[in-house]
Amino acid sequence: MAVMVEMHHTGCQPLVRAKIVIADALSDRPGDWRMTIVGSQANDGWEMHITGQNGFERTYALEGTAGEHEPRVIVSVVAKMVPRKAE
C-alpha cells in the first residue's frame, strides 16, 4: 500500500503537516492511493482529486471561505469519499 499526496498553488498553508494528516487518513484503506489538491489563482477554491484501486476516482471542490482548507476538514471529506478496509 502506498499513499501519495501532492499539493499545488495552495498558498502559505502548513503543507507538510497537512500532507501527513491526509496521508494518514488514507493509510488504512487497501491498495495504492493518490491525492492531488490544486489551488486556483482566481479564487479561494481548491480542487481535490483522489484515485485508488479498482478504478476509484473522485473529485471534490474545497472552499476556503467554508473552512474546507483545514486539514481536519479535508480528512473528514476523504473519510466520507473513500471506502474503508473490510473488517
C-alpha positions as CSV (number, residue, x, y, z in Angstrom):
1,M,0.0,0.0,0.0
2,A,1.2,3.4,-0.9
3,V,-0.2,6.9,-0.4
4,M,0.9,9.9,-2.4
5,V,-0.4,13.4,-1.6
6,E,0.5,16.4,-3.8
7,M,-0.5,20.0,-3.2
8,H,0.0,22.8,-5.7
9,H,-0.8,26.5,-5.6
10,T,-2.3,26.3,-2.1
11,G,-0.6,29.3,-0.6
12,C,1.2,29.5,2.7
13,Q,-0.7,26.7,4.4
14,P,1.3,24.4,6.7
15,L,1.6,21.9,3.9
16,V,3.9,19.3,5.4
17,R,1.6,18.8,8.4
18,A,-1.5,18.7,6.1
19,K,0.1,16.1,3.8
20,I,1.0,13.9,6.8
21,V,-2.6,14.1,8.2
22,I,-4.2,13.4,4.9
23,A,-1.9,10.5,4.1
24,D,-2.7,9.0,7.5
25,A,-6.4,9.2,6.6
26,L,-5.8,7.1,3.5
27,S,-3.3,4.7,5.0
28,D,-5.8,2.3,6.5
29,R,-7.5,1.8,3.1
30,P,-6.4,-1.2,1.0
31,G,-4.4,-0.5,-2.2
32,D,-2.4,2.4,-3.6
33,W,-3.9,5.9,-3.3
34,R,-3.0,9.2,-5.0
35,M,-4.5,12.5,-3.9
36,T,-3.8,15.9,-5.6
37,I,-5.0,19.2,-4.3
38,V,-4.7,22.2,-6.7
39,G,-5.5,25.7,-5.7
40,S,-7.0,28.3,-8.0
41,Q,-5.3,31.6,-8.8
42,A,-8.8,33.2,-9.4
43,N,-10.4,32.4,-6.0
44,D,-10.0,30.5,-2.8
45,G,-11.3,27.3,-4.2
46,W,-9.1,24.1,-4.3
47,E,-9.9,21.0,-6.3
48,M,-9.1,17.7,-4.7
49,H,-8.8,14.6,-6.9
50,I,-8.4,11.1,-5.4
51,T,-7.6,7.9,-7.3
52,G,-7.2,4.4,-5.9
53,Q,-7.7,0.8,-6.5
54,N,-10.2,-0.8,-8.9
55,G,-10.6,2.4,-10.9
56,F,-11.7,4.5,-7.9
57,E,-11.7,8.2,-8.8
58,R,-13.4,11.2,-7.1
59,T,-13.1,14.9,-7.3
60,Y,-14.3,17.4,-4.7
61,A,-14.2,21.2,-4.5
62,L,-12.8,22.6,-1.3
63,E,-13.9,26.2,-0.5
64,G,-11.7,28.3,1.7
65,T,-14.5,30.6,2.9
66,A,-16.3,27.5,4.2
67,G,-13.3,26.4,6.2
68,E,-12.5,23.4,3.9
69,H,-8.8,24.2,3.6
70,E,-8.2,23.0,7.2
71,P,-6.5,19.5,7.4
72,R,-9.1,18.1,9.7
73,V,-11.9,19.1,7.4
74,I,-10.1,17.6,4.4
75,V,-9.6,14.3,6.4
76,S,-13.4,14.3,7.2
77,V,-14.3,14.7,3.5
78,V,-11.8,12.0,2.5
79,A,-13.3,9.6,5.1
80,K,-16.7,10.1,3.6
81,M,-15.5,9.6,0.0
82,V,-13.1,6.7,0.3
83,P,-14.2,3.2,1.4
84,R,-12.6,1.7,4.5
85,K,-10.8,-1.6,4.6
86,A,-13.2,-4.6,5.0
87,E,-13.4,-5.6,8.6
